[in-house]
Amino acid sequence: MRILLCEDQDAIRRMIEALVAASGHEVIGVGTAREAVELALTEPFDVLLLDLMLPGSMDGFEVCARLRADPGTSSLPIVVISALDDVASRARAETLGATAYYAKPFRPLELLEYIGGLKAARRG
């Protein structure tokens, strides 16, 4: 699977990239919401792993909203991985179209199982 990862903290991004790539997936990591939106709208991805608290004028919530509004990415699975672990943030992400939500620190094996389930569902 081809996975887009948007995480602004370099160490966390590298850790998630290594974890997911070790499971046989191609991972493209970016550090800003703008980069994530641009790539998702111009290149094919099977899933987006998305942090919510991102630098700049656009956060992860806005990324969800923009990608859900575009016909080309409206069904792209968006998996939130965020330090925001409150009811309001979870509800907002779900309302904006997040398919799954993992609070940091997350369990790597759970994330890999979820991605594996998406891969199995795509096969049919």
C-alpha positions as CSV (number, residue, x, y, z in Angstrom):
1,M,0.0,0.0,0.0
2,R,1.1,3.6,-0.6
3,I,0.7,5.6,2.6
4,L,1.0,9.4,3.1
5,L,2.1,10.4,6.6
6,C,1.7,14.0,7.8
7,E,3.5,14.6,11.1
8,D,5.4,17.8,12.0
9,Q,7.7,16.3,14.6
10,D,10.7,14.7,12.8
11,A,11.4,12.0,15.3
12,I,7.8,10.8,15.4
13,R,7.5,11.0,11.6
14,R,10.7,8.9,11.2
15,M,9.5,6.4,13.7
16,I,6.1,5.9,12.1
17,E,7.8,5.8,8.6
18,A,10.1,3.1,9.7
19,L,7.4,1.1,11.5
20,V,5.0,1.2,8.5
21,A,7.7,0.7,5.9
22,A,9.0,-2.4,7.8
23,S,5.6,-3.9,7.2
24,G,6.1,-3.7,3.4
25,H,4.3,-0.4,2.7
26,E,5.6,2.6,0.7
27,V,5.5,5.6,3.0
28,I,5.8,9.3,2.0
29,G,6.3,11.6,5.0
30,V,5.6,15.3,5.1
31,G,5.7,17.8,7.9
32,T,2.9,20.3,7.0
33,A,-0.8,20.2,6.3
34,R,-0.3,22.1,3.0
35,E,2.2,19.4,1.8
36,A,-0.2,16.7,2.8
37,V,-3.2,18.3,0.9
38,E,-1.1,19.0,-2.2
39,L,0.3,15.4,-2.4
40,A,-3.1,13.8,-1.6
41,L,-4.8,15.8,-4.4
42,T,-2.1,15.1,-7.0
43,E,-0.8,11.6,-6.3
44,P,-2.6,8.3,-5.5
45,F,-2.5,7.1,-1.8
46,D,-4.2,4.2,-0.1
47,V,-4.3,5.8,3.3
48,L,-3.4,9.1,5.1
49,L,-1.9,9.0,8.6
50,L,-2.5,12.4,10.0
51,D,-1.5,14.4,13.0
52,L,-4.0,17.1,14.0
53,M,-1.7,19.7,15.6
54,L,0.3,21.0,12.7
55,P,2.2,24.3,12.2
56,G,1.0,27.0,10.0
57,S,-2.4,28.2,9.0
58,M,-3.9,24.7,8.4
59,D,-4.2,22.0,11.0
60,G,-5.2,18.3,10.6
61,F,-8.9,19.1,11.0
62,E,-8.6,21.4,7.9
63,V,-6.8,18.6,6.0
64,C,-9.7,16.3,6.7
65,A,-12.2,18.8,5.6
66,R,-10.4,19.7,2.4
67,L,-9.8,16.1,1.4
68,R,-13.4,15.0,2.1
69,A,-14.6,18.0,-0.1
70,D,-12.6,16.8,-3.1
71,P,-14.1,14.0,-5.2
72,G,-10.7,12.5,-5.8
73,T,-9.9,12.0,-2.1
74,S,-13.4,11.9,-0.6
75,S,-13.1,8.2,0.2
76,L,-9.4,8.1,1.1
77,P,-9.0,6.5,4.6
78,I,-7.8,9.1,7.1
79,V,-6.2,7.7,10.2
80,V,-5.6,10.4,12.9
81,I,-2.6,9.9,15.2
82,S,-2.8,12.8,17.7
83,A,-1.8,13.9,21.2
84,L,-5.3,15.4,21.3
85,D,-7.2,12.8,23.2
86,D,-10.4,14.5,24.3
87,V,-14.0,13.8,23.4
88,A,-14.4,17.1,21.5
89,S,-11.3,16.5,19.2
90,R,-12.3,12.9,18.5
91,A,-15.9,14.0,17.7
92,R,-14.7,16.8,15.4
93,A,-12.3,14.6,13.6
94,E,-15.0,12.0,13.1
95,T,-17.5,14.6,11.9
96,L,-14.9,15.9,9.4
97,G,-14.3,12.4,8.0
98,A,-11.5,10.6,9.9
99,T,-11.9,6.9,9.6
100,A,-9.9,6.0,12.7
101,Y,-8.3,7.8,15.7
102,Y,-5.2,6.8,17.6
103,A,-4.1,8.9,20.6
104,K,-0.4,9.4,21.2
105,P,1.3,7.4,22.5
106,F,-0.4,4.9,20.3
107,R,0.1,1.1,20.1
108,P,2.1,0.4,16.9
109,L,0.7,-3.1,16.4
110,E,-2.8,-1.8,16.5
111,L,-2.0,0.7,13.8
112,L,-0.4,-1.9,11.7
113,E,-3.4,-4.2,12.2
114,Y,-5.7,-1.4,11.1
115,I,-3.6,-0.8,7.9
116,G,-3.6,-4.5,7.2
117,G,-7.3,-4.6,7.5
118,L,-7.6,-1.8,4.9
119,K,-5.3,-3.7,2.6
120,A,-7.4,-6.8,2.9
121,A,-10.6,-4.9,2.3
122,R,-9.1,-3.4,-0.9
123,R,-8.4,-6.8,-2.2
124,G,-11.9,-7.8,-1.9
